[in-house]
Amino acid sequence: MRTTAPDNRKMLLKLAVIALGMFGFGFALVPFYEKICQVAGINNLLQPDTVTNTQVDLSRSVIIEFDANTHDMPWRFRPLEASVTVHPGELKTISYEVVNTRDRPVSGQAIPSYGPQHAAQYFRKMECFCFNKQTLAAGERRQMPVTFVVDPALPADVGTITLSYTFFEVEGSAGTPPRAPASQGRTS
């Protein structure tokens, strides 16, 4: 069986029509898929504004007050906001500012405290400068964030939480002379 040129052209034309049909079908699938997903309510990428955090308790608010102290340190330390109002479950970020007023580097560690004291178990810090020792160069100014969420399980009678940080100078601060060891009695 021999194939002739007109048969080859016919076959090429059929294959080209099939390829174009497949290409067109691929493009038609995208809006068809989006419409099916929209009707079914699944994988809805067309309405991102409808996403909400269902863990936020919008029925109540808690005032978070911020305080800053240093314990015998040459640092100025303060919150950039005195207080914020949040809903339990809402993620919030605030910042503190610290300035080293000494002419040499100093290291410090912040220790948090809470009022009322039992609020500590409902106050979750995701990011905090208090997690690590902070070393500031001479005259350095730094803003340090605290990202937190108040657990929705916070008792309803707690309407205000005070978060207070106290910075303590830590051993091994750069430029701090090492302590002399205690003298030991010698016997000769």
C-alpha positions in Angstrom: 0.0 0.0 0.0 1.4 3.3 -1.1 0.7 6.6 0.3 0.4 9.6 -2.0 1.1 13.2 -1.4 -2.7 14.2 -1.1 -3.1 11.4 1.5 -0.2 12.8 3.5 -1.6 16.3 3.3 -5.0 15.1 4.6 -3.3 13.3 7.5 -1.3 16.4 8.3 -4.4 18.6 8.3 -6.3 16.1 10.6 -3.3 16.1 13.0 -3.1 19.9 13.0 -6.8 20.2 13.7 -6.5 17.7 16.6 -3.5 19.5 18.1 -5.3 22.9 17.8 -8.4 21.4 19.4 -6.3 20.0 22.3 -4.6 23.3 22.8 -7.9 25.2 22.9 -9.4 22.6 25.3 -6.5 23.2 27.7 -7.2 26.9 27.7 -10.9 26.3 28.2 -10.3 24.1 31.3 -9.0 27.0 33.4 -12.2 29.1 33.6 -14.3 25.9 33.6 -12.3 24.6 36.7 -12.6 28.0 38.4 -16.4 28.0 37.8 -16.8 24.5 39.2 -14.7 25.4 42.3 -16.7 28.5 42.9 -20.0 26.6 42.6 -18.8 23.9 44.9 -17.1 26.3 47.4 -13.8 24.6 47.3 -10.3 25.9 46.5 -11.7 29.4 46.1 -8.7 31.5 45.1 -10.9 34.3 43.7 -12.0 35.7 47.0 -9.0 36.0 49.4 -10.7 38.8 51.4 -13.1 36.4 52.9 -10.4 34.6 55.0 -10.7 35.3 58.7 -9.0 34.0 61.8 -11.7 32.1 63.6 -9.7 32.0 66.8 -10.1 35.7 67.5 -12.7 36.5 70.1 -14.3 39.7 68.7 -16.8 39.8 71.5 -14.3 41.2 74.0 -11.2 43.4 74.2 -8.2 43.4 76.5 -6.0 46.4 77.2 -2.3 45.6 77.3 -0.2 48.1 79.1 3.6 48.2 78.6 6.3 49.1 81.1 10.1 49.2 80.9 12.8 49.3 83.6 16.5 48.8 83.9 18.4 47.5 86.9 21.6 49.5 87.4 22.3 49.7 83.7 23.4 52.6 81.6 20.5 52.1 79.2 17.4 54.2 78.4 14.6 51.7 77.8 11.0 52.5 76.9 7.9 51.1 75.1 7.0 53.0 71.9 3.3 52.6 72.8 2.0 52.9 76.4 -0.8 50.5 75.7 -2.8 48.7 73.0 -6.3 47.2 72.9 -6.5 43.7 71.4 -9.1 41.0 71.0 -8.1 37.6 72.5 -6.6 35.5 69.7 -5.5 38.5 67.7 -1.8 38.6 66.7 -0.2 41.9 67.6 3.3 43.4 67.3 4.6 46.4 69.4 8.2 47.7 69.8 10.4 48.9 72.6 13.4 51.3 72.2 16.7 51.0 74.0 19.7 53.3 74.0 23.1 52.4 75.4 24.3 55.7 77.1 27.7 54.3 78.0 30.9 54.8 75.9 31.5 51.1 75.6 29.4 48.0 74.6 27.1 46.6 77.2 25.1 43.4 77.3 21.8 42.9 79.0 19.0 40.4 79.4 15.3 41.4 79.7 13.1 39.6 82.2 9.3 39.9 81.7 6.7 40.1 84.5 2.9 40.4 84.3 0.1 41.9 86.2 -2.0 40.2 87.2 0.5 37.5 87.7 -1.8 34.7 86.5 -2.1 36.5 83.1 1.3 35.1 82.2 -0.1 31.7 81.3 -2.5 33.4 78.8 0.1 35.7 77.2 2.0 34.0 74.4 5.0 35.7 72.9 5.9 34.6 69.3 8.9 36.9 69.0 10.6 38.8 71.8 13.9 40.5 72.5 13.7 38.9 75.9 14.5 35.4 74.4 18.2 36.4 73.9 20.9 38.4 75.4 21.1 41.9 73.8 24.5 43.6 73.3 24.5 47.3 72.3 27.5 49.2 71.1 28.5 52.4 72.7 25.7 55.0 72.0 23.7 52.5 70.0 19.9 52.9 69.7 17.7 49.9 68.8 14.0 49.2 68.3 13.1 45.7 69.4 9.7 44.1 68.6 7.5 41.9 70.7 4.9 39.8 68.8 2.2 38.3 71.0 -1.3 36.9 71.2 -3.6 36.8 74.2 -5.1 33.3 74.6 -8.9 33.4 74.2 -9.1 31.2 77.3 -8.1 34.3 79.4 -10.7 34.6 82.2 -13.4 37.1 81.3 -12.8 39.1 84.5 -9.3 40.1 83.3 -9.7 43.3 81.2 -6.2 44.7 81.5 -2.8 43.0 81.4 0.5 44.8 82.2 3.6 43.5 80.6 6.7 44.9 82.3 10.3 44.2 81.2 13.4 44.8 83.4 16.8 44.7 81.8 19.7 43.4 83.9 23.3 43.7 82.9 24.8 40.3 82.3 28.2 38.9 83.0 30.5 38.9 80.0 29.5 42.3 78.7 32.0 43.5 76.2 34.4 45.9 77.8 33.5 44.7 81.3 36.7 43.8 83.2 36.7 40.3 84.5 36.1 39.8 88.2 39.2 39.0 90.3 39.0 35.5 91.8 38.6 35.4 95.6 42.0 35.3 97.3 42.9 32.0 98.7 45.0 31.5 101.8 48.5 30.2 101.1 50.5 28.0 103.4 54.2 27.8 102.9 
